[in-house]
């Protein structure tokens, strides 16, 4: 039996799965599965072989004022993906707080990237290492 890791499927918290699914569809993600046909509590979405899972959490689980997780996604063309998201209306879906990486830029740590927040404040960072 191999001990090789095959995939990772992050589970992102969602206060409303219908809103989350609508947002992620703007990012090009498609629904793969959900636990119930109506009012699901858990679903999987995918784009280009990258899978994310979304799980509904009730309001009591949001009471703690804390940062949401951030997920870094490696992409082939940062600028083309940014334009795709602009054309899809991603940046008007939810108010995005000011960020130095709200649009593509080269970072001091050797990447080209931009950042997006989903409707529940989960961070998505789309990046590509710069050629050395």
C-alpha positions, 0 to 999 in steps of 0.5 A, spaced: 500 500 500 502 506 498 503 512 503 503 517 497 498 523 498 493 524 492 489 530 494 486 535 499 479 537 499 479 543 504 472 544 507 470 552 507 465 554 512 458 557 509 452 561 512 448 560 506 450 554 501 446 557 496 449 564 496 456 560 496 454 556 490 452 562 486 459 566 488 463 560 486 459 559 480 462 566 478 469 563 479 467 557 474 466 552 479 461 547 478 457 543 483 459 536 484 455 533 489 450 535 495 448 531 501 440 533 500 437 535 494 433 541 497 437 545 503 443 542 503 448 542 509 454 540 505 456 540 498 462 539 493 464 543 488 470 543 482 474 547 477 479 544 473 480 538 477 481 542 484 475 540 489 473 544 494 467 542 499 462 547 503 459 546 509 453 550 512 454 552 519 449 555 524 449 562 526 452 560 533 458 557 530 459 564 527 459 568 534 466 568 535 469 574 532 475 571 528 479 570 521 477 566 516 482 561 513 485 563 507 486 558 501 492 559 496 491 556 489 496 555 483 494 558 477 497 558 470 495 565 468 494 570 474 492 576 469 487 572 465 484 569 471 483 576 474 480 578 467 475 572 467 473 574 474 472 581 472 468 579 466 464 574 470 462 580 476 466 576 481 468 583 484 461 586 485 458 580 488 460 582 495 464 588 497 471 586 497 475 590 503 481 594 500 487 589 499 494 590 496 493 584 492 486 586 490 489 586 483 494 582 480 501 584 482 508 581 483 510 580 491 516 581 494 516 573 496 516 571 488 509 570 486 504 574 482 498 573 485 491 577 487 486 575 493 478 574 493 474 573 499 468 569 498 461 571 501 463 568 508 470 571 508 474 565 506 480 568 503 482 565 496 489 567 493 490 565 486 498 565 484 503 563 480 511 563 482 515 568 478 520 565 474 527 565 477 
